[in-house]
């Protein structure tokens, strides 16, 4: 007759389970704790993160951005002069000229810097120190400045046109674009003489700065253009075309009607 096999019973099973749990805790491998799964962010936060800009153009923002105090803005802008020049014309071709820039456009750019929608370590810090009212005042001041540089302040504008053959290429893109590639003319948004509200003025803008912005749009580095107009267009332009357009504006040729300039 076979002897009965030993059994651990219910009590033994319970003790064994307790021992396993204690041992797993000592090893840092808890088996009875619920995994903590982070809750998905609210839908409005997801939308904000993917939005090109957090500026919502409504009655309040339109009034705020267009009613700045230029006298107060002139005082605040003193901190901007080291880079953007005494009267809004920088001595560096890579730095944007701000003289004559539309107030609402400049206000939006400052808001985009504040919220990180436009990237620049330096400008994000500077814009972050401004209130929305400060930004409106600064924008109002620069909008009133003449868009012709004063030689006594050593402006870098206008720059020398390095490639005279770029004139034809630039004038074609400014006047008609390239319909085969779906590229509209630059004048459609920026005006026939490089200025129209509320688009950014290019009539007196530095060539190196314009070229960098076109390249950043083309590469997706700059993404604060609502509805992607500049990212779409810049990506279609060839590198030599972006160079030609930038040099054309930087050489102060936009003030002449297209077709008027001869090489």
C-alpha positions in Angstrom: 0.0 0.0 0.0 1.4 3.3 -1.1 2.0 6.0 1.5 0.0 9.2 1.1 1.7 12.1 -0.7 2.4 15.1 1.5 0.3 18.2 0.9 0.8 21.8 2.0 -2.9 22.6 2.4 -4.6 26.0 2.1 -2.6 27.5 5.0 0.6 26.5 3.3 -0.5 28.1 0.0 -1.3 31.4 1.7 2.0 31.4 3.5 3.8 30.7 0.3 2.1 33.6 -1.5 3.0 35.9 1.3 6.6 34.8 1.1 6.7 35.4 -2.6 5.3 38.9 -2.2 7.8 39.8 0.6 10.7 38.4 -1.5 9.7 40.4 -4.6 9.4 43.6 -2.5 12.9 43.0 -1.1 14.2 42.6 -4.7 12.4 45.8 -5.8 10.1 43.9 -8.1 6.6 44.4 -6.6 4.0 42.2 -8.1 0.9 43.3 -6.3 1.1 47.0 -7.0 -1.0 48.5 -9.8 1.0 50.0 -12.6 0.7 53.8 -12.6 -0.4 54.9 -16.1 -0.2 58.6 -16.7 -3.5 60.1 -17.7 -3.6 61.6 -21.2 -3.3 65.3 -21.3 -6.6 67.3 -21.8 -7.6 67.8 -25.4 -7.0 71.6 -25.2 -3.4 71.1 -24.1 -2.8 68.7 -27.0 -4.2 71.2 -29.4 -2.2 74.1 -27.9 1.0 72.1 -28.2 0.5 71.4 -31.9 -0.8 74.9 -32.8 1.6 77.1 -34.7 0.7 80.1 -32.5 -1.3 80.7 -29.4 -2.4 84.1 -30.6 -6.1 84.1 -31.3 -7.2 87.1 -33.3 -10.4 88.4 -31.8 -11.7 91.8 -30.9 -9.7 92.0 -27.7 -6.3 91.0 -29.2 -6.9 93.2 -32.3 -7.6 96.2 -30.1 -4.7 95.5 -27.7 -2.1 95.0 -30.5 -3.2 98.1 -32.5 -3.5 100.6 -29.6 0.0 100.6 -28.1 1.6 103.7 -26.7 4.6 104.6 -28.9 6.0 107.0 -26.3 6.1 104.3 -23.7 7.3 101.9 -26.3 10.3 104.1 -27.2 11.4 103.9 -23.5 11.0 100.1 -23.4 12.8 99.7 -26.7 16.1 101.1 -25.3 17.0 97.6 -24.4 16.5 96.5 -28.0 18.9 99.0 -29.5 22.1 97.0 -29.0 20.8 94.4 -31.6 18.2 96.2 -33.6 19.8 99.6 -33.9 19.0 103.0 -32.5 16.2 103.7 -35.0 15.3 100.1 -35.8 18.0 99.5 -38.4 20.6 96.9 -37.2 24.3 97.1 -37.9 24.3 93.3 -38.5 22.8 91.9 -41.6 21.7 88.7 -39.7 19.6 90.8 -37.3 16.1 92.0 -38.5 15.4 95.6 -39.0 12.2 96.6 -37.1 11.7 100.2 -38.4 8.3 100.5 -40.1 7.2 96.9 -39.3 3.4 96.6 -38.9 2.5 96.8 -35.2 0.1 93.8 -35.2 2.7 91.6 -36.9 5.4 92.6 -34.5 3.1 92.1 -31.5 2.3 88.6 -32.7 6.0 87.7 -33.1 6.7 88.9 -29.5 3.8 86.7 -28.2 5.1 83.7 -30.2 8.5 84.2 -28.7 7.0 84.5 -25.2 5.1 81.2 -25.6 7.9 79.3 -27.3 6.1 79.1 -30.6 8.9 80.9 -32.3 12.3 79.7 -31.2 15.2 81.9 -30.1 16.9 81.6 -26.8 17.7 85.3 -26.6 14.3 86.6 -27.9 12.3 84.2 -25.8 14.0 85.6 -22.7 13.5 89.2 -23.8 9.9 88.7 -24.9 9.2 86.7 -21.7 10.0 89.8 -19.6 7.4 91.9 -21.5 3.7 92.0 -20.7 1.2 92.0 -23.6 0.8 95.7 -23.1 4.5 96.2 -23.2 4.7 94.3 -26.4 1.9 96.4 -27.9 3.8 99.6 -26.9 7.1 98.5 -28.4 5.3 97.4 -31.6 3.6 100.8 -31.9 6.9 102.6 -31.5 8.7 100.6 -34.2 5.7 100.9 -36.6 6.0 104.7 -36.5 9.7 104.8 -37.4 10.7 105.6 -41.0 11.8 102.6 -43.1 14.7 104.4 -44.5 18.0 104.1 -42.6 20.0 107.0 -41.2 23.7 106.6 -42.1 24.9 108.1 -38.8 23.7 105.0 -37.0 25.8 102.7 -39.2 23.0 100.4 -40.5 24.0 97.3 -42.5 21.0 98.0 -44.9 21.1 98.0 -47.8 23.5 95.2 -48.6 25.5 94.6 -51.8 23.9 92.4 -54.3 26.5 89.6 -54.8 25.0 88.0 -57.9 23.6 90.4 -60.5 21.9 87.5 -62.3 19.7 87.0 -59.2 17.7 90.0 -60.2 15.8 88.3 -62.9 15.2 85.2 -60.8 14.0 87.3 -57.8 11.7 89.6 -60.0 10.0 86.5 -61.5 9.3 85.1 -58.1 8.1 88.4 -56.7 5.8 89.2 -59.6 4.4 85.8 -60.8 5.9 83.1 -58.6 5.9 79.7 -60.3 2.4 78.4 -61.1 3.7 75.0 -62.1 5.0 74.4 -58.6 2.1 76.1 -56.9 4.3 79.0 -55.7 2.3 82.3 -55.5 4.2 85.6 -56.1 5.8 87.2 -53.0 3.9 90.4 -53.8 0.6 88.6 -53.2 1.2 88.8 -49.5 4.1 91.2 -48.9 2.9 93.9 -51.3 4.2 95.1 -54.7 6.9 97.3 -53.0 7.6 94.9 -50.1 5.1 96.4 -47.7 1.5 95.7 -47.0 -0.4 95.5 -43.7 -0.4 93.2 -41.7 2.3 91.1 -43.4 5.9 91.5 -42.4 7.6 94.3 -44.3 10.4 93.1 -46.6 11.1 96.4 -48.3 13.9 97.3 -45.9 14.9 94.0 -44.4 18.4 92.6 -44.2 19.3 89.8 -46.7 21.0 87.4 -44.2 18.0 87.6 -42.0 15.5 87.0 -44.8 17.5 84.1 -46.1 17.7 82.5 -42.6 14.0 82.7 -42.2 13.3 81.2 -45.6 15.6 78.3 -44.8 14.1 77.9 -41.4 10.6 77.7 -42.8 11.8 75.3 -45.6 13.3 73.0 -43.0 10.5 73.2 -40.5 12.7 75.0 -37.9 10.3 78.0 -37.8 6.7 76.9 -37.6 4.7 79.9 -36.3 3.0 80.6 -39.7 -0.7 79.9 -39.2 -2.0 77.6 -42.0 1.6 76.9 -43.2 1.9 79.4 -46.0 5.6 80.2 -45.5 6.6 76.6 -44.8 4.8 75.4 -47.9 6.2 78.1 -50.2 9.8 78.1 -48.8 10.0 74.3 -49.1 9.2 74.6 -52.8 11.8 77.2 -53.5 15.3 76.0 -54.6 18.2 77.2 -52.5 19.4 79.6 -55.2 15.9 81.0 -55.4 15.7 81.7 -51.7 19.2 83.3 -51.9 18.0 85.5 -54.9 14.9 86.7 -53.1 16.8 87.5 -49.9 19.5 89.4 -51.7 16.9 91.3 -53.8 15.1 92.6 -50.7 18.3 93.2 -48.8 19.7 95.3 -51.6 16.8 97.7 -51.3 15.4 96.8 -54.8 11.9 96.1 -53.7 11.0 99.8 -53.7 11.3 99.7 -57.5 8.4 98.3 -59.6 9.2 94.8 -61.0 10.6 95.2 -64.4 12.0 98.6 -63.8 15.4 97.3 -62.6 18.0 96.6 -65.3 21.2 94.7 -64.6 
